């Protein structure tokens, strides 16, 4: 007798954190049908729509094994944090300074394993099990400890395995056969394949399209909320100022612009010293929305802007949630040419303006041109340019890929 597949199981280890496009993807995917959402550290306030979506939610571990694994993960996190404080000085040898980060990899693996154990109890016959924000290491160990085959999105390579983690990885190498890794870009795939040549993986965009493009009313409401006149020009800089973002080039460009410009900044962390400098620029009118914000507020920010500004350092090849936001919401895009693959995809798109990464003069000229040569708004075909799939299509992809994985595991 055949067994009817159960729900789509979505595991998000960072569901307790505000902000980030992982929250939007989780909400959109959970709304596609019967889903089980596993949030090992609980849900942030901005994920309250999940409760209304009808998805079942496991906000914490279920079962003795899951509770033990999650307790071990939290203990490892404490050790890692203490180690980072103790070994922060460069006087320590590099392997010693890296040890806390290796322990952090173990903590993430244990958290994933606890979530997989919870999935095993809550949904014994799932249509698919997906870790939406997975660690870049110890893939097989997570599968072996969790006891569940799964798909795992690896967004970027931040910490590589040193000898202790590699040793653990070798112990659980057979567990990699129970995993399909999903990489949001070819650049991330190439990095990971070099380190884990036996790990099955493929490229698949992480962000999903929920079909909720900005309306004219929302754009007008956004302008009114920030007091931006209809004839003025505005750009938004969304998201925390992380090291891969080229805030220095934006800083230098805003000092060179000749046309008045409203700049909306939204995210966390931000640099108050840089913001104060922007506030003093003669042609800049600054609007700041600090901290993680609800989706409706973020839509006001995007709606108020004539273009979304994305600036990254050359060579950054991870998926940009902000570029995906522009395509799905219908916001023109001003983007650095930091990634040759992305630049080629966006070439000749009427809703995109690009500039050479790191060149403040070119960015300043592009910002000045916005007032006289505004790019068109992205049409309904824009998401396809970036392989941005509807949420229902993404869910179906998970189910099909998982079915093949289960068949191979047998």
Secondary structure, DSSP 8 states (H G I E B T S, - for coil): -------EEEE-TTTTS--SHHHHHHHHHHTTSSEEEE-TT---GGGHHHHHTT-EEE-S--SHHHHHHHHHHHHHHHHHHHHHHHT-STTS-HHHHHHHHHHHHHHHHHHHHHHHHHHHHH-TT-SEEEESS--SS-HHHHHHHHT--EEEEE----S---HHHHHHHHHTGGGGGGEEEEESSHHHHHHHHHH-TTS-EEE----EE-S----HHHHHHHHHHHT--TTS-EEEEES---TTB-HHHHHHHHTT--S-EEEEEEESS--HHHHHHHHH-TTEEEEEEES---HHHHHHHHHH-SEEEE-B-TT--S--HHHHHHHHHT--EEEE---HHHHHHHTT-TTEEEE-TT-HHHHHHHHHHTTTS------TTHHHHTT-EEHHHHHHHHHHHHHHHHHHH-
